[in-house]
Amino acid sequence: MLESNNIDINHLNSKQLPPGNAWLNIKNIESQQQCSKQYTDICQQHYQQKKWILVINPEKNALECLSDSTWLDTSKILQVNTNKVKVNLENIEKALSKGNCAAVILSNASLAQAELSHLADCARKGKTPCFILKSSHTLH
């Protein structure tokens, strides 16, 4: 079963947020199907905003399911692979803070608690939800 861990942003940065306004979500993924479902669910929730959906280090096979969708304009999904382009935490923070993306999805990012807290702050500032998908095994 898919386990979703919403980071307690109030605990991380001591700022009160309205209920249901979690800007940073960490989701544990156990299979390729769950990963595909998460990409689909996130894109369904955010594709109507007419903004980019930024996917960093996407699980290739899991993301392919989106190309079969008739309801989704996949030209609005920007995929960045860190093995081809240098992406650092500062770039991700800028993308979140500027609010140009409907959502940002990070796959298998290893971040410290302080980095997660800062990402949550940037996401809230730019009103850009950030999702971290962590697989319990390698999906590639």
DSSP file with accessible surface (Angstrom, degrees, kcal/mol):
  #  RESIDUE AA STRUCTURE BP1 BP2  ACC     N-H-->O    O-->H-N    N-H-->O    O-->H-N    TCO  KAPPA ALPHA  PHI   PSI    X-CA   Y-CA   Z-CA
    1    1 A M              0   0  189      0, 0.0     2,-0.3     0, 0.0    33,-0.0   0.000 360.0 360.0 360.0 143.4    0.0    0.0    0.0
    2    2 A L        -     0   0   48     27,-0.1     2,-0.5     1,-0.0    27,-0.1  -0.525 360.0-154.4 -73.0 129.2    1.2    3.5   -0.8
    3    3 A E  E     -A   28   0A  97     25,-1.0    25,-2.5    -2,-0.3     2,-0.5  -0.907   5.1-161.7-108.9 128.2    2.3    5.4    2.3
    4    4 A S  E     -A   27   0A  54     -2,-0.5     2,-0.6    23,-0.2    23,-0.2  -0.944   3.2-168.3-111.9 126.8    2.1    9.2    2.2
    5    5 A N  E     -A   26   0A  62     21,-3.3    21,-2.1    -2,-0.5     2,-0.5  -0.923   6.1-160.2-115.2 103.3    4.1   11.2    4.8
    6    6 A N  E     -A   25   0A  94     -2,-0.6     2,-0.2    19,-0.2    19,-0.2  -0.747  24.5-124.2 -80.1 124.5    3.2   14.8    4.9
    7    7 A I        -     0   0   29     17,-0.9     2,-1.5    -2,-0.5    17,-0.2  -0.494  22.5-117.9 -66.2 134.5    6.0   16.7    6.5
    8    8 A D     >  -     0   0   96     -2,-0.2     4,-2.1     1,-0.2     3,-0.3  -0.613  34.0-175.7 -75.6  92.8    4.7   18.7    9.5
    9    9 A I  H  > S+     0   0    7     -2,-1.5     4,-2.5     1,-0.2     6,-0.4   0.858  79.6  59.3 -64.4 -33.1    5.5   22.1    8.1
   10   10 A N  H  > S+     0   0   58      1,-0.2     4,-1.7     2,-0.2    -1,-0.2   0.917 109.0  45.1 -60.5 -39.3    4.4   23.8   11.4
   11   11 A H  H  4 S+     0   0  142     -3,-0.3    -2,-0.2     1,-0.2    -1,-0.2   0.893 113.3  51.1 -69.2 -38.5    7.0   21.7   13.2
   12   12 A L  H  < S+     0   0   28     -4,-2.1    -2,-0.2     1,-0.2    -1,-0.2   0.884 131.4   9.8 -70.2 -39.6    9.7   22.4   10.6
   13   13 A N  H  < S-     0   0   22     -4,-2.5    -1,-0.2     2,-0.2    -2,-0.2   0.364  89.8-125.9-127.9   8.0    9.4   26.2   10.5
   14   14 A S     <  +     0   0  110     -4,-1.7     2,-0.5    -5,-0.3    -4,-0.2   0.746  66.7 129.7  56.0  26.2    7.1   27.1   13.4
   15   15 A K        -     0   0  110     -6,-0.4     2,-0.3    -5,-0.1    -1,-0.2  -0.948  60.8-120.9-111.8 134.7    4.8   29.1   11.1
   16   16 A Q        -     0   0  162     -2,-0.5     0, 0.0    -3,-0.1     0, 0.0  -0.536  31.5-173.9 -76.1 127.4    1.0   28.4   11.2
   17   17 A L        -     0   0   18     -2,-0.3     3,-0.1     1,-0.0     4,-0.1  -0.913  32.7 -98.2-116.8 150.5   -0.5   27.3    7.9
   18   18 A P    >   -     0   0   80      0, 0.0     3,-1.4     0, 0.0    -1,-0.0  -0.320  55.4 -86.5 -61.4 150.2   -4.1   26.7    7.2
   19   19 A P  T 3  S+     0   0  133      0, 0.0     0, 0.0     0, 0.0     0, 0.0  -0.249 114.7  21.2 -57.4 144.2   -5.2   23.1    7.4
   20   20 A G  T 3  S+     0   0   89      1,-0.1     2,-0.1    -3,-0.1     0, 0.0   0.615  90.8 114.3  75.0   9.7   -4.7   21.1    4.2
   21   21 A N    <   +     0   0   53     -3,-1.4     2,-0.7    -4,-0.1    -1,-0.1  -0.280  33.5 153.9-107.9  46.8   -2.1   23.5    3.0
   22   22 A A        -     0   0   37      1,-0.2     3,-0.1    -2,-0.1   -14,-0.1  -0.676  20.5-176.0 -79.3 115.8    0.8   21.2    3.0
   23   23 A W        +     0   0   33     -2,-0.7   107,-3.2     1,-0.2     2,-0.5   0.661  69.5  53.1 -88.0 -18.0    3.3   22.5    0.5
   24   24 A L  E     + b   0 130A   0    -17,-0.2   -17,-0.9   105,-0.2     2,-0.4  -0.980  65.5 178.3-123.9 122.3    5.8   19.6    0.9
   25   25 A N  E     -Ab   6 131A  18    105,-2.5   107,-3.0    -2,-0.5     2,-0.5  -0.989  13.1-161.3-125.6 131.2    4.7   16.0    0.6
   26   26 A I  E     -Ab   5 132A  14    -21,-2.1   -21,-3.3    -2,-0.4     2,-0.5  -0.950  12.5-171.8-111.0 125.8    6.9   12.9    0.8
   27   27 A K  E     -Ab   4 133A  34    105,-3.0   107,-2.9    -2,-0.5     2,-0.5  -0.978  16.9-139.8-122.7 127.8    5.4    9.8   -0.6
   28   28 A N  E     -Ab   3 134A  43    -25,-2.5   -25,-1.0    -2,-0.5     2,-0.4  -0.750  19.4-158.7 -86.7 129.6    6.9    6.3   -0.2
   29   29 A I  E     + b   0 135A   2    105,-3.6   107,-2.5    -2,-0.5   108,-0.4  -0.917  18.9 176.7-114.1 132.4    6.7    4.3   -3.4
   30   30 A E        +     0   0   88     -2,-0.4     2,-0.3   105,-0.2    -1,-0.1   0.533  64.8  20.3-112.0 -10.3    6.9    0.5   -3.4
   31   31 A S  S  > S-     0   0   32      1,-0.1     4,-2.0   105,-0.0    -1,-0.2  -0.977  75.3-106.1-153.1 166.5    6.3   -0.4   -7.1
   32   32 A Q  H  > S+     0   0   48     -2,-0.3     4,-2.6     1,-0.2     5,-0.2   0.886 119.2  54.5 -61.0 -39.3    6.4    0.9  -10.7
   33   33 A Q  H  > S+     0   0  146      1,-0.2     4,-2.4     2,-0.2    -1,-0.2   0.896 107.6  48.9 -64.3 -41.9    2.6    1.0  -10.7
   34   34 A Q  H  > S+     0   0   36      2,-0.2     4,-2.3     1,-0.2    -1,-0.2   0.896 110.7  51.2 -64.8 -38.9    2.4    3.1   -7.5
   35   35 A C  H  X S+     0   0    2     -4,-2.0     4,-2.4     2,-0.2    -2,-0.2   0.942 110.7  48.0 -63.2 -46.9    5.0    5.5   -9.0
   36   36 A S  H  X S+     0   0   22     -4,-2.6     4,-2.5     1,-0.2    -2,-0.2   0.911 111.0  51.8 -58.8 -42.6    2.9    5.8  -12.2
   37   37 A K  H  X S+     0   0  114     -4,-2.4     4,-3.1     2,-0.2    -1,-0.2   0.903 108.5  50.8 -63.0 -39.8   -0.2    6.4  -10.2
   38   38 A Q  H  X S+     0   0   10     -4,-2.3     4,-2.8     2,-0.2     5,-0.3   0.940 110.5  48.2 -65.0 -45.7    1.5    9.2   -8.2
   39   39 A Y  H  X S+     0   0    0     -4,-2.4     4,-2.5     1,-0.2     5,-0.2   0.944 114.9  46.7 -57.6 -46.4    2.7   11.0  -11.4
   40   40 A T  H  X S+     0   0   30     -4,-2.5     4,-2.7    -5,-0.2    -2,-0.2   0.942 113.4  47.5 -62.0 -48.1   -0.8   10.7  -12.8
   41   41 A D  H  X S+     0   0   38     -4,-3.1     4,-2.0     2,-0.2    -2,-0.2   0.924 113.9  46.9 -61.2 -45.1   -2.5   11.9   -9.6
   42   42 A I  H  X S+     0   0    2     -4,-2.8     4,-1.4    -5,-0.2    -1,-0.2   0.938 114.0  47.2 -64.5 -45.2   -0.2   14.9   -9.2
   43   43 A C  H  X S+     0   0    0     -4,-2.5     4,-2.3    -5,-0.3     3,-0.3   0.905 110.4  52.8 -65.5 -38.5   -0.5   15.9  -12.8
   44   44 A Q  H  < S+     0   0   93     -4,-2.7     4,-0.3     1,-0.2    -1,-0.2   0.895 110.1  49.3 -61.3 -39.3   -4.3   15.6  -12.7
   45   45 A Q  H  < S+     0   0  126     -4,-2.0    -1,-0.2    -5,-0.2    -2,-0.2   0.795 125.8  24.6 -69.8 -27.5   -4.4   17.8   -9.6
   46   46 A H  H >< S+     0   0   18     -4,-1.4     3,-1.4    -3,-0.3     5,-0.4   0.507  90.5  92.8-122.1  -3.9   -2.2   20.5  -11.2
   47   47 A Y  G >< S+     0   0   74     -4,-2.3     3,-1.2     1,-0.3     4,-0.2   0.789  79.1  64.5 -70.4 -24.0   -2.4   20.4  -15.0
   48   48 A Q  G 3  S+     0   0  139     -4,-0.3    -1,-0.3     1,-0.2    -2,-0.1   0.593  80.0  82.4 -76.1  -6.3   -5.3   23.0  -15.3
   49   49 A Q  G <  S-     0   0   84     -3,-1.4    -1,-0.2     2,-0.1    -2,-0.1   0.534  96.5-129.5 -76.7  -4.7   -3.1   25.8  -13.9
   50   50 A K  S <  S+     0   0  168     -3,-1.2     2,-0.3     1,-0.2    -2,-0.1   0.844  71.2 112.9  60.2  32.3   -1.5   26.4  -17.3
   51   51 A K  S    S-     0   0   76     -5,-0.4    -1,-0.2    -4,-0.2    50,-0.2  -0.837  74.6 -82.5-125.0 168.5    1.9   26.2  -15.7
   52   52 A W  E     -c  101   0A 105     48,-1.1    50,-3.5    -2,-0.3    51,-0.9  -0.369  26.1-146.4 -66.6 147.5    4.8   23.8  -16.0
   53   53 A I  E     -cd 103  77A   2     23,-2.5    25,-2.4    48,-0.2     2,-0.5  -0.984  21.8-151.8-110.7 111.0    4.9   20.6  -13.9
   54   54 A L  E     -cd 104  78A  16     49,-2.3    51,-3.1    -2,-0.6     2,-0.5  -0.787  12.9-172.0 -90.8 123.4    8.6   20.2  -13.2
   55   55 A V  E     -cd 105  79A   0     23,-3.2    25,-2.6    -2,-0.5     2,-0.5  -0.966   5.8-161.3-119.0 114.3    9.7   16.6  -12.7
   56   56 A I  E    S-cd 106  80A   9     49,-3.3    51,-1.9    -2,-0.5    25,-0.2  -0.860  74.5  -7.2-101.1 126.1   13.3   16.1  -11.6
   57   57 A N  S    S-     0   0   49     23,-3.6    -1,-0.2    -2,-0.5    24,-0.2   0.948  88.2-160.8  56.1  56.4   14.9   12.7  -12.1
   58   58 A P        -     0   0    4      0, 0.0     2,-0.9     0, 0.0    -1,-0.1  -0.299  25.6-111.0 -66.9 150.1   11.6   11.1  -13.3
   59   59 A E     >  -     0   0    5      1,-0.2     4,-2.4   -24,-0.1     5,-0.2  -0.752  34.2-146.1 -77.0 110.0   11.2    7.3  -13.2
   60   60 A K  H  > S+     0   0  139     -2,-0.9     4,-1.4     1,-0.2    -1,-0.2   0.902  90.7  41.3 -52.0 -56.2   11.2    6.8  -17.0
   61   61 A N  H  > S+     0   0   89      1,-0.2     4,-0.5     2,-0.2    -1,-0.2   0.874 115.2  52.1 -64.5 -34.7    8.8    3.9  -17.3
   62   62 A A  H >4 S+     0   0    0      1,-0.2     3,-0.7     2,-0.2     4,-0.2   0.872 109.2  49.5 -69.7 -35.1    6.4    5.4  -14.7
   63   63 A L  H >X S+     0   0   10     -4,-2.4     3,-1.7     1,-0.2     4,-0.5   0.760  93.8  75.3 -76.8 -22.5    6.3    8.7  -16.4
   64   64 A E  H >X S+     0   0   91     -4,-1.4     3,-1.1     1,-0.3     4,-0.6   0.795  81.0  71.1 -60.9 -26.5    5.5    7.1  -19.8
   65   65 A C  H X< S+     0   0   38     -3,-0.7     3,-0.8    -4,-0.5    -1,-0.3   0.810  89.9  62.0 -61.6 -25.4    1.9    6.4  -18.7
   66   66 A L  H X4 S+     0   0    2     -3,-1.7     3,-1.5     1,-0.2    -1,-0.3   0.822  91.7  63.7 -71.3 -29.4    1.3   10.2  -18.9
   67   67 A S  H << S+     0   0   79     -3,-1.1    -1,-0.2    -4,-0.5    -2,-0.2   0.742  98.5  56.8 -67.6 -19.6    1.9   10.2  -22.6
   68   68 A D  T << S+     0   0  132     -3,-0.8     2,-0.3    -4,-0.6    -1,-0.3   0.545  83.6 108.9 -84.7  -7.1   -1.1    7.9  -23.1
   69   69 A S    <   -     0   0   26     -3,-1.5     5,-0.2    -4,-0.2     3,-0.2  -0.540  50.2-167.1 -76.7 129.6   -3.4   10.4  -21.4
   70   70 A T  S    S+     0   0  144     -2,-0.3    -1,-0.2     1,-0.2    -4,-0.0   0.719  87.5  55.6 -84.2 -21.4   -5.8   12.2  -23.6
   71   71 A W  S    S+     0   0   77      2,-0.0     2,-0.4     1,-0.0    -1,-0.2   0.567  96.7  77.2 -87.1  -8.4   -6.8   14.7  -20.9
   72   72 A L        -     0   0   15     -6,-0.2     2,-1.2    -3,-0.2     3,-0.1  -0.874  68.3-143.5-116.6 130.5   -3.2   16.0  -20.3
   73   73 A D    >   -     0   0   89     -2,-0.4     3,-1.9     1,-0.2    -3,-0.1  -0.766  17.9-169.5 -84.6  96.9   -1.0   18.3  -22.4
   74   74 A T  G >  S+     0   0   63     -2,-1.2     3,-1.7     1,-0.3    -1,-0.2   0.628  75.6  79.2 -69.4  -9.9    2.3   16.6  -21.8
   75   75 A S  G 3  S+     0   0   75      1,-0.3    -1,-0.3    -3,-0.1    -2,-0.0   0.680  87.9  60.1 -68.8 -14.4    4.1   19.6  -23.4
   76   76 A K  G <  S+     0   0   78     -3,-1.9   -23,-2.5   -24,-0.1     2,-0.7   0.351  84.9  91.6 -92.0   3.3    3.6   21.3  -20.0
   77   77 A I  E <   -d   53   0A  18     -3,-1.7     2,-0.6   -25,-0.2   -23,-0.2  -0.899  62.9-161.5-101.6 115.4    5.6   18.6  -18.2
   78   78 A L  E     -d   54   0A  75    -25,-2.4   -23,-3.2    -2,-0.7     2,-0.5  -0.882   4.6-161.9-100.0 118.0    9.3   19.5  -18.0
   79   79 A Q  E     -d   55   0A 108     -2,-0.6     2,-0.4   -25,-0.2   -23,-0.2  -0.880   7.9-176.0-103.8 130.5   11.6   16.6  -17.2
   80   80 A V  E     -d   56   0A  27    -25,-2.6   -23,-3.6    -2,-0.5     2,-0.5  -0.992   9.3-161.0-127.6 124.6   15.1   17.2  -15.9
   81   81 A N    >>  -     0   0   48     -2,-0.4     4,-2.1   -25,-0.2     3,-1.8  -0.924  11.8-149.7-105.2 124.2   17.6   14.4  -15.4
   82   82 A T  T 34 S+     0   0   57     -2,-0.5     5,-0.2     1,-0.3    -1,-0.1   0.639  95.0  65.7 -70.7 -12.9   20.4   15.4  -13.0
   83   83 A N  T 34 S+     0   0  131      1,-0.1    -1,-0.3     3,-0.1     3,-0.1   0.651 114.2  31.8 -80.0 -11.8   22.8   13.0  -14.8
   84   84 A K  T <4 S+     0   0  164     -3,-1.8     2,-0.4     1,-0.3    -2,-0.2   0.684 127.8  32.6-110.3 -30.6   22.4   15.2  -17.9
   85   85 A V  S  < S-     0   0   82     -4,-2.1     2,-0.5     2,-0.0    -1,-0.3  -0.993  84.3-115.0-130.9 137.7   21.9   18.7  -16.4
   86   86 A K        +     0   0  173     -2,-0.4     2,-0.5    -3,-0.1    -3,-0.1  -0.591  38.6 175.4 -76.2 120.0   23.4   20.0  -13.1
   87   87 A V        +     0   0   38     -2,-0.5     2,-0.2    -5,-0.2    -2,-0.0  -0.992   3.0 179.8-125.4 122.5   20.5   20.7  -10.7
   88   88 A N     >  -     0   0   66     -2,-0.5     4,-1.7     1,-0.1     3,-0.5  -0.704  45.2 -97.0-117.0 174.1   21.3   21.7   -7.2
   89   89 A L  H  > S+     0   0   39      1,-0.2     4,-2.7    -2,-0.2     5,-0.2   0.868 121.3  59.4 -58.7 -35.9   19.1   22.6   -4.2
   90   90 A E  H  > S+     0   0  109      1,-0.2     4,-2.3     2,-0.2    -1,-0.2   0.901 104.2  50.5 -61.8 -40.1   19.3   26.3   -5.0
   91   91 A N  H  > S+     0   0   72     -3,-0.5     4,-2.2     2,-0.2    -1,-0.2   0.904 111.4  48.1 -63.8 -40.7   17.8   25.7   -8.5
   92   92 A I  H  X S+     0   0   17     -4,-1.7     4,-2.4     2,-0.2    -2,-0.2   0.917 110.0  52.2 -66.4 -42.3   14.9   23.8   -7.0
   93   93 A E  H  X S+     0   0   36     -4,-2.7     4,-2.8     1,-0.2    -2,-0.2   0.914 109.9  49.3 -60.1 -42.7   14.4   26.5   -4.3
   94   94 A K  H  X S+     0   0  102     -4,-2.3     4,-2.3     2,-0.2    -1,-0.2   0.916 109.4  51.5 -63.3 -43.7   14.2   29.1   -7.1
   95   95 A A  H  X>S+     0   0   23     -4,-2.2     4,-0.8     1,-0.2     5,-0.5   0.906 114.6  43.5 -60.7 -41.0   11.7   27.1   -9.1
   96   96 A L  H  <5S+     0   0    0     -4,-2.4     3,-0.5     1,-0.2    -2,-0.2   0.922 114.7  48.6 -69.6 -44.5    9.5   26.7   -6.0
   97   97 A S  H  <5S+     0   0   26     -4,-2.8    -2,-0.2     1,-0.2    -1,-0.2   0.836 105.3  56.8 -67.5 -35.7    9.8   30.3   -4.9
   98   98 A K  H  <5S-     0   0  142     -4,-2.3    -1,-0.2    -5,-0.2    -2,-0.2   0.758  94.3-139.9 -72.2 -24.6    9.0   31.9   -8.2
   99   99 A G  T  <5 +     0   0   11     -4,-0.8    -3,-0.1    -3,-0.5    -2,-0.1   0.693  62.7 127.3  75.8  17.6    5.7   30.2   -8.6
  100  100 A N      < +     0   0  102     -5,-0.5   -48,-1.1   -49,-0.1     2,-0.4   0.611  59.6  69.9 -81.0 -12.6    6.1   29.5  -12.3
  101  101 A C  E    S-c   52   0A  12     -6,-0.5   -48,-0.2   -50,-0.2     3,-0.1  -0.833  70.2-146.6-106.7 146.0    5.4   25.8  -11.9
  102  102 A A  E    S-     0   0A   0    -50,-3.5     2,-0.3    -2,-0.4   -49,-0.2   0.835  87.3 -13.4 -73.6 -32.8    2.1   24.2  -11.0
  103  103 A A  E     -c   53   0A   0    -51,-0.9   -49,-2.3    25,-0.2     2,-0.4  -0.974  59.2-139.8-162.5 156.2    4.0   21.6   -9.0
  104  104 A V  E     -ce  54 130A   0     25,-2.3    27,-2.9    -2,-0.3     2,-0.5  -0.995  16.4-165.6-123.9 130.4    7.6   20.2   -8.6
  105  105 A I  E     -ce  55 131A   0    -51,-3.1   -49,-3.3    -2,-0.4     2,-0.5  -0.977   1.7-169.2-119.9 124.4    8.2   16.5   -8.3
  106  106 A L  E     -ce  56 132A   5     25,-3.3    27,-3.0    -2,-0.5     2,-0.5  -0.951  11.1-148.8-110.9 131.4   11.5   15.1   -7.0
  107  107 A S  E    S- e   0 133A   7    -51,-1.9    27,-0.2    -2,-0.5    25,-0.1  -0.883  72.6 -18.0-104.3 125.9   12.3   11.4   -7.4
  108  108 A N  S    S+     0   0   65     25,-3.6     2,-0.4    -2,-0.5    -1,-0.2   0.828  82.1 171.1  53.2  42.7   14.5    9.8   -4.8
  109  109 A A        -     0   0   23     -3,-0.2     2,-0.8    24,-0.2    -1,-0.2  -0.674  26.6-146.1 -81.9 133.5   16.0   13.0   -3.5
  110  110 A S        +     0   0  112     -2,-0.4     2,-0.4    24,-0.0    -1,-0.0  -0.893  32.3 165.6-101.9 105.9   18.1   12.6   -0.3
  111  111 A L        -     0   0   43     -2,-0.8     2,-0.1     4,-0.0    -2,-0.0  -0.956  33.8-124.0-126.9 143.6   17.6   15.7    1.7
  112  112 A A     >  -     0   0   55     -2,-0.4     4,-2.4     1,-0.1     5,-0.2  -0.327  36.4-104.1 -75.8 162.8   18.4   16.7    5.3
  113  113 A Q  H  > S+     0   0  105      1,-0.2     4,-2.4     2,-0.2     5,-0.2   0.888 122.4  52.7 -57.4 -40.0   15.6   17.9    7.6
  114  114 A A  H  > S+     0   0   78      1,-0.2     4,-2.2     2,-0.2    -1,-0.2   0.889 109.3  49.5 -65.1 -37.3   16.9   21.5    7.3
  115  115 A E  H  > S+     0   0   71      2,-0.2     4,-2.6     1,-0.2    -2,-0.2   0.905 110.2  50.5 -67.8 -40.1   16.8   21.3    3.5
  116  116 A L  H  X S+     0   0   15     -4,-2.4     4,-2.4     2,-0.2    -2,-0.2   0.910 109.7  51.3 -61.7 -42.0   13.3   19.9    3.6
  117  117 A S  H  X S+     0   0   20     -4,-2.4     4,-2.1     2,-0.2    -2,-0.2   0.923 110.9  47.6 -61.8 -43.6   12.3   22.8    5.9
  118  118 A H  H  X S+     0   0   85     -4,-2.2     4,-2.5     2,-0.2    -2,-0.2   0.901 110.2  51.8 -67.3 -40.1   13.7   25.3    3.5
  119  119 A L  H  X S+     0   0    0     -4,-2.6     4,-2.8     1,-0.2    -1,-0.2   0.907 108.3  52.6 -60.9 -40.4   12.0   23.7    0.5
  120  120 A A  H  X S+     0   0    0     -4,-2.4     4,-2.4     2,-0.2    -2,-0.2   0.915 109.3  49.0 -61.8 -41.6    8.7   23.9    2.4
  121  121 A D  H  X S+     0   0   39     -4,-2.1     4,-2.5     2,-0.2    -2,-0.2   0.925 113.0  46.9 -62.6 -44.8    9.3   27.6    2.9
  122  122 A C  H  X S+     0   0    8     -4,-2.5     4,-2.3     2,-0.2    -2,-0.2   0.900 111.6  51.1 -65.0 -40.8   10.1   28.1   -0.8
  123  123 A A  H  X>S+     0   0    0     -4,-2.8     5,-2.4     2,-0.2     4,-0.6   0.915 111.9  46.7 -63.1 -43.6    7.1   26.1   -1.9
  124  124 A R  H ><5S+     0   0   55     -4,-2.4     3,-0.7     3,-0.2    -2,-0.2   0.927 110.9  52.7 -64.8 -42.9    4.8   28.1    0.4
  125  125 A K  H 3<5S+     0   0  155     -4,-2.5    -2,-0.2     1,-0.3    -1,-0.2   0.923 119.1  34.4 -59.4 -44.9    6.3   31.4   -0.8
  126  126 A G  H 3<5S-     0   0   10     -4,-2.3    -1,-0.3     2,-0.1    -2,-0.2   0.412 105.3-125.7 -91.2   1.6    5.7   30.5   -4.4
  127  127 A K  T <<5 +     0   0  147     -3,-0.7    -3,-0.2    -4,-0.6    -4,-0.1   0.911  64.8 140.4  52.1  45.3    2.5   28.6   -3.8
  128  128 A T      < -     0   0    0     -5,-2.4    -1,-0.2    -6,-0.2   -25,-0.2  -0.949  50.6-134.2-121.8 108.1    4.0   25.7   -5.6
  129  129 A P        -     0   0   16      0, 0.0   -25,-2.3     0, 0.0     2,-0.4  -0.368  18.9-154.5 -61.7 139.5    3.4   22.2   -4.2
  130  130 A C  E     -be  24 104A   0   -107,-3.2  -105,-2.5   -27,-0.2     2,-0.4  -0.975   8.0-167.7-120.4 130.1    6.5   20.1   -3.9
  131  131 A F  E     -be  25 105A   8    -27,-2.9   -25,-3.3    -2,-0.4     2,-0.6  -0.968   6.5-162.8-119.9 131.3    6.3   16.3   -4.0
  132  132 A I  E     -be  26 106A   1   -107,-3.0  -105,-3.0    -2,-0.4     2,-0.6  -0.972   8.1-161.4-113.6 116.7    9.2   14.0   -3.1
  133  133 A L  E     -be  27 107A   4    -27,-3.0   -25,-3.6    -2,-0.6     2,-0.5  -0.890   8.0-170.8-100.5 117.4    8.7   10.4   -4.3
  134  134 A K  E     -b   28   0A  69   -107,-2.9  -105,-3.6    -2,-0.6     2,-0.3  -0.948   8.8-151.0-113.4 121.2   10.9    7.9   -2.5
  135  135 A S  E     -b   29   0A  25     -2,-0.5  -105,-0.2  -107,-0.2     3,-0.1  -0.707  12.6-145.9 -92.1 144.1   11.1    4.4   -3.8
  136  136 A S  S    S+     0   0   90   -107,-2.5     2,-0.3    -2,-0.3  -106,-0.1   0.612  90.4  19.7 -80.8 -11.6   11.9    1.5   -1.4
  137  137 A H  S    S-     0   0   92   -108,-0.4     2,-0.3  -106,-0.0  -108,-0.1  -0.952 103.1 -79.7-147.8 164.0   13.8   -0.2   -4.2
  138  138 A T        -     0   0  111     -2,-0.3    -2,-0.0     1,-0.2     0, 0.0  -0.531  36.1-173.5 -71.5 127.4   15.3    1.0   -7.5
  139  139 A L              0   0   13     -2,-0.3    -1,-0.2  -108,-0.1   -78,-0.1   0.571 360.0 360.0 -95.9 -15.2   12.6    1.4  -10.1
  140  140 A H              0   0  150    -80,-0.1   -81,-0.0   -79,-0.1    -2,-0.0  -0.309 360.0 360.0 -65.2 360.0   15.0    2.2  -13.1
